[in-house]
Amino acid sequence: MLVTLGEQKILTLEDFADLASDELTGGYDIVKGERIKIQGFLEDFALSKDEADELIMSARNIIYKD
């Protein structure tokens, strides 16, 4: 996963904390009235949305702790 993230220029914990779960797991969007598939950075790893949310929130807790 780290290699895959690095290839996408997600190089720091802060870069990772700034992501949304859809960026990791993939999803769909509507563009000009057409539904298109958005490839997630870690889609090949079968990461669930809940797992992606937990990873991102863990990173945010480290980066943005007071």
N, C-alpha and C positions, 0 to 999 in steps of 0.2 A: 504494500500500500504506500509506503514511504517513497519508493522509487516512482510509482505512478503519480503521486502528488508532486514530487520534484520535477517530473517531466512537464507538469502543467504550471510550473513556476510558483507553486505553493511551497515556499522554502522555510518559513518560520511558523512558530506557533501562533503568532498574531495573524499571519496570512490565513491559517486554518480557522482561527476563531472568527474571522470576518465572513466565512462562507455560510450559506444556507443549506439545509439538508438536501434540497432538490439539486443543488450543484454537485453533491456527492452521489446521490442515488439515481438521478435522472428523473424525468417526468415528461409532461406534455404541456404545450403552450398553444395559444391561438394566435396565428399571424395572418393578417389579411383575411380573416374568416376561415382559415384552414387550420386544422389541428395538426401540429408537428411534434415529433419526438425530439426531446432534448437529451443528449447523452450525458450521463453523470460521470464525474471523474473516477469514482470507485464502483461504478455499476457492474463491472466484471467480477467483483468480489461478493455479490449478492448481499450487500449491506442493506438492512431494513431502514425505513425512515426513522423509527424509534432509536435504533443503534446510532444512526448518523446524528440525530438530535443530541443524544447523550455524549457523543464524542465532541461535538461542537461546543456544547455547554460546559463540558469539563475544561476545554481549552479556554473558554471565556472566563471561567472561574479563576484560572491561573493568571491570565493576562490582565483582567480588569478588577482583580481583588483590591480592596481598599486597605 
